[in-house]
Amino acid sequence: MSKPEPAPSLFAAREPIFPKRVSGVFRNLKWIILAVTLGIYYITPWIRWDRGPSLPDQAVLLDLANRRFYFFWIEIWPHEFYFVAGLLIMAGLGLFLFTSALGRVWCGYACPQTVWTDLFILVERWIEGDRNARLRLHRQKKMDFRKVRLRLTKWTVWLLIGLATGGAWVFYFADAPTLLRDLVTLNAHPVAYTTVGILTVTTFFFGGFAREQICIYACPWPRIQAAMMDEDTLVVGYREWRGEPRKNSDEAKAGAPQGDCIDCMACVNVCPVGIDIRDGQQMECITCALCIDACDDIMAKIGKPRGLIDYMAVSDEVAERSGEPPKNIWKHILRPRTILYTALWSLVGFGLMFALFIRQDIEMTVAPIRNPTYVTMSDGSIRNTYDVRLRNKNGEDREFRVSVTGDPTLRVQLEGTPTETVLVPADTAFLQRVYVVSPEASGPSNSEHTDIRFWIEDMSNGDRAYRDSTFNGKEN
């Protein structure tokens, strides 16, 4: 009896992609964006910003220990997290705007996965050579000294880039020079080493090995982007009506008039996700436009017009097939969907700016002590107790005066001081116990509830802030 044949595998092994080097407008634009974004990421933690003797001098700092976010001259406190939420909303709306106008332009130019993958491919090309050399090295079965040397050199550089990436990230959460010294001398907290280690490994793996698989399988955006796009969205596409039939197609071999596409595969060889743009718009396409540069270069060499592969809109296809010019690019970009996203993005931005400029440097919260709601003193007066939290957002200590309005007979007593003023340290939320006393014969003493208003005044410049509360008197 013959042995049954094994069931065919439903999965194919991944074939690594080795993009070919290309030059052109879009490739140069990607190099510029790569340099700017990586420069911002690596350099920002080392920028200094003088905020005074009692505050950190790092320009951008996420101070988790003290629950602060510093961004140059802006300081965000925990209760002001709505600023962070607003920035996240703006980021989402900006992503919707660019996607509706230009497809996955974020993925192709500024996504961290794309930026670091470009950097890793650049290192790989420097060490192992361009596409054909890397393909030969990959297909070489024998692991000789040269292959081992090239691989170890490449992986070492990748690992150093990953280490720099993880190290730069932790510098955003502590004073960068101090943390670097602690990391080198092995005196840093284990959390810092763990974070650096995790980010080093993930950067090394995502940028060096996973690459396009992160974009295709791990990232959810390719599945979501279709909701942001329509027939007027400008995406990278192939003018099939101009390029077909290709040079090596059956139609061309049978004598049909040949199109502009000479089937050189240049667009495929430079694609970082390994697709053929001539097959139409695909989920894997990240709109990096490298195929445009490659195709334009070939068209120039054979004396054909550029733009066989280009940014285009589906709505222009009918016009172009009939020989009419496409719509102006701004008619594609400025349409109701993108105008709405721009308006919403601007509205959130102006709201955040307005809130930022009107916020005060001093703030307070008032929490009445409810157990008991009031205390009857030996002289018959009624006393209510409050916890008042005073926030001094200035870079130096400030003296605050606490007062109450609502009834002229009420008087204020501060716990721990005989005066109505208290010294609040710089950049601190200070908790002060405050007593409000009403004489026995006064209105608030004999009223169950009386509305009052707490005031704080900065004695150095006269700035004031207030919070409303209630004074509890005797129940009738």
N, C-alpha and C positions, 0 to 999 in steps of 0.2 A: 504494500500500500504506500503510495507516494505521500511525502510530507506536505501538508497544506502550506500554501504560500502565505507569508505574513501580510497582515492588513496594511494597506498603503498609509503612510503618515499623512496627517491632515495639516501638518505644520512644516514650513520650510525654514531652514536655517537662514539667519540674517546675513546678507552679503554686504560687507562694509562699503561705504561710499567714500570715494576719494575725489573730491571736487578739483577740477583743473583751475589753475591760476588764470585770472581774467583781469583786464583793465578797462576802464571806461567811467562814465559819469556816475553811475550808481555804485560801482565798486569804490570809487574815490569817496563818495558820500558816506558809504558804510565805514571806510577807514576813519574818516573825520569823526563820525558819531562814536565809533569804538574808542578812539583816543580821548574824546571829551568825556564820555561816560565813565571810562575806567579812571581817567584822571580825577574826576570828581569823587569817585568812590574811594580811591586810595589816598588822596591828598586831604580831603575835607577834615578828618579827625585831627590833623596837625595844625589847622588854622587857629590862631589865638585871637581872643576877643576880651578886652579889659572890661570887666563888670564891677570892679571894686575889690577891696581886700577880702571880703567875706564870701565871695561868689566864685565859682569856677571860671577859668579864663579860656576854656575850650569853646570855639565858636558854635559847634554843633555837638550836643551832648544829651543822651538819654540817661538821666541820673535816676535810676530805679531806686536806689537806696533812699534818696530824699524826695522821690516822686516828683521830679521836675523834667521838663523838656526844654532845653535851651537851643535857640536857633538865632545866632548872631544877637541882635538887640531884643529879640522876642523871648519871653519866658512863659511857658505854659504850665499851669498848675493842675493838679488832679481834677478839680471841679470844673476846669475849662477844657475837658476832653472833647467838647463839641467842636473845637477848632480842628482836632485830628479827624474827627468824624466828617467834618466838612471837606477837609482835604482829600479824604478817601472818596467821598461822593464826587468831588471834582475830577479825581483820577478816573473813576468809572465813566463819568460823562465824557471826559476827554477821549477815552478809549472807544466809546460808542461813536463819537464824532469822527475820529480818524478812520475807523472801520467803515462807517457808512459812506465816507468820501473816497477812501483809497484802499479799501479792503484790509488785509492783515499787514498793514504797513508797520504797526508796532512790532509784530513778530519778526518781520524781515530786517528791521534796522536797530531797534532799541531794547528788545527783550533781553534780559540778562543771559538766558540760555543761548540766544543767538550771538551776543557779544562775546561771551567766553568761548563758545565753540569756534567762532572766527579766529580768536586769539590762539586757541589750541591747534587749529588747522594751519595757521601761519607758522607756528613753531614746528609742526610736523613737516611742512614744506621746506623750511630752512634746513632741517636735519636730514630728511630722507629724500628730498627732491620733489619735483612736480608729479602730476597724476600718474604718468606712465611708470616712473621710477618707483612710486609707492605701490602701484599695482604689482609690479614685478617682485618687489620685496615681500608683499603679502602672499603672493602665490608660490614663493620659494619655499619648498618643503624642508630643505636642509637648514638647520639652525647653525650656521657657521659663525665665525668670530665677528664678521662685519655686521650681520643681522643682529646679533646680540648687542654689539656696541651701539648701533643706531637705535635699537629699541630702548636700551637702558638710558641712553642720553636723552631721548625724547621723553620717556616717562619721568626722568629726574626733573627736567624743566617743567613738565606738567605739574609734578608734585610741588615744586617751589611756587608755581603760580597759585595752586590750590592753597598752599600755606599762607601766602600773602593775602589771598582772598579771605580766608578765615581769620587771619590776624587783623586785617583792616576792619572786619565786622565788629570784633569785640572792643576795638578802640572807640567805637561810638558810645559805649556804655560806661566808660571810665576815662580818667585823664590819660591821654594816649602816651606821653613820655613816661609817666609813672608806671603804667601797666606794662609797657614794653620792657622797662628795666626789671619789673617783677617777673615777667615771663622768661626773660633771659637768665635771671638768677634763680629761677625755680621757686620763687616766693609768691607767685600769683595763686589765686583761689582755684581749686579744682574745677569749678564751673567754667572758668576761662579756658583752661586746657581742654576740657571736654568739648566746649563750643568750637574752638579752633580745630580740634581733631575731626569733629563731625563735618564741618564746612570744608575742610581740606579734602576729605575723602569724597564727599558728594560732588565738589567742584571737579576733582580729578576724574571721577567716573562719568558725570553728566557731560562735561565738555570733551573728554578724551575718548569715551567708548560709547555711551548711550546716544549722544548727539541728536540726530533727527528723530530717534525713537521717543524722546521726551516730547517733542513737538507733535508727533503723530498719535502717540498712545497715552502719554501721561497728562498732557495739557488739555483742559476741557474747552479752551477757546475755539479750536477748529469746529467744534460741534455747535457752539453758540453764535459764531460770527454770522451765520446765514440770516439770523433775525435782524441784524444790523444793516444788511446789504439789500440792494434792489437793482433793477436794470440800469440805473444811472451811476452805480458805483464804479469807479475807475479801478480796474484790476489788471494784472499782467495777463495778456492773452496773445494768441497766435492768429494772425489774419489768414485763416484757412482758404478764403476765396482768392487770395493773392498767391499763396505759397503752393497750392496743389494744382496738378499732381506733382509730387516730388520727383527728383531726378531718378531715383532707383525704384519708383513704384511701378506696378504692373501697367498702369495706364500710360505712363511715360514711355515704358519699353514697347508698348503696343503702338506708339506713334502719336499719342495725344500731345497737345501743346504743353510743354513743361512749365510749371510755376516757378516762382523765385526760390523756393526751398531746394537746396542741393543735397539735403539729407546728410549734412556733414556731422551731425550729432553734437555740435559745439554747445547748443543750449542744454542738452542732457548732461554733458561732461562737466559743466560748471555748476549744476544744480546741487545745493547742499542737502536736499532731501531725496535726490535721485529720481525725480519724476520727469516725464516728457511733456512739456507744456503744450506741445502740438496735439495732445490727446484731449485738450479742453481744460476748463477750470476744474481743479481737484482740491479736495480737502487738505491734502498734504502741502500744497503750495503756501509758502510763507510770504509771498510777494516781495522777495528780496531784489528782484529785477536784474540779477546777474545774467540771466538768459538774454535779456535785452542787450546788455553790453556785448555778450558773445556773438549774438546774431548780427548786431549792427556792424561789428568788426568784419564779419564774413561778407556782409552785403557790400561794404566799402571796398573790399578786396576784389569782388567779382563785378563791381560796377552796377550794382542794383540799389534802388532807393532804400534808405534805412526805414525801420519801423515795421518789419515783418512780424517781429514780436515786440509788443509795446504795451504801455498802459492804455486801456480802452474800456469803453462801456458797452454792454450788450445792446443798449438802445440805439447805438450807432451802426450796428451791423447791417441793417437793411439799407441805410443810406450809403454806406461804404461799398456794399456789393453792387450797387447801381452806379457807382462812380461819383457820388456826391460827397462833399467834404463833411466830416463829422461836426457835431456841435462844439462850440467853444468850451474849453475845459472848465471855465468858471460857471457855465450853465449846469455842468454836472455836479460841481462842488456846492454851489449855492442853490439849494433846493429846499423845500419845506422841512424835510427830515433833519438836514444838517443845520439849518437855521434854528430849528427848535432846540437841538442839542447845544448849539452855541449860546442861545439865550439862557437856557437852564444853567449851563456852566458859568456864564457871566453873572447870573443872578446869585448863585452860591458864592462865587468869588467876591462880589461886591458886598454881600452880607457878612462874610468873614472879615473883610477889610473894615467895614463899618464897626463891627463888634470889637475888633482889635483896637481901633483908634478911640472908641468911647469908653473902654474899660478903665477903671480907676486903679491907682497904685495902692490904695488901701481898701479893704473890704471887711465885712463882719457878718457873722451869723449869730442868731440868738436862739437858745434852746431853754424854755422855761422848765424848772424843776417841779415835777407834778406830785412828788410824794415827800412832804405834803404840798398842797397847792398854795397854802399861805401859813404863816406863823404869827400868832398874837404875842406881842412883846409885853414885858412887865408894865410898861407905861400905857398899855392899851393900843398902841399903834400896830398896824398890819404890815408884815414884811413878806415880799415875794423874792424868790431866789432864781437866778438865771445863770446859765453858762454861756458866756459871750466869747466867741472865737474871733480874734483880731488878726487880720492878715496884713503884714507889712511887706509889700513887693519891692521895696526900695533896696538899694545896695548898702545902706547904712542904718544903724539903729534909729528909731523914731519914737518920740513921746506922744502918746495918744490921750486925749481927754474924752471921758465917757460921760454922757448926759442923757436925760430923758425928758421928753415933752409929752403933753397930753393932759396934764393937770399941774398947775403951778405949785401945789402943796407937796408933790412927790419929791423925794430926795434920794440921791444915789450914794451907796457905800461900796467901795471896792475891797475885796478880801486881800489882806496883806499890806495895805497901804492906807494911810489916813487921808490921802488926797483923792481927787477924782481923775488923776492921770496915772498912766502906767507906761513903762518903757518896753517897747516891743522890739526884739532883736531883728536885724536885717534879714530879709527874705525868709520870714518865719511866720507860721500860724501859731499864735499865742493864745492859750485858753485862760480866761480870766473869770473868776466867780464874782458876780455882781449882785448886790442886794438893793432892792427898791422898796422904800419905806413910805407908808402913808399914815399921817396922824389919825388918831381915833375919830376925830370929829369931821374929817374931810370927806369929800364925795367918794373917791376911789375906795376908801376904807369900808364904806357902807354899801358899795355897789358890787354886785356879784361879778361883773366883768366890765373892765374899763380899757378901751383901746389906748395904747401908748406907743411911742416911737423912740427907739434907742438911736443915739447919734454918737459917732466918733469923729474927732477932729485932730488932724495932724498939726501939732503945735509949731512945727517948723515952717509950714507953708500955708496953713489954713485949709487944706483939702478936707472935705467931709464926706461921710457915708452914713447911711441909716438903714435900719430894719424895723419893721412893725411887729408888735407883739401885744400881749394882753396882761393886764394886772387883775389879779383875783382878790376880791374883797370878801366880806362876811356874807354868807348866804341869808337871804331874807326868809 
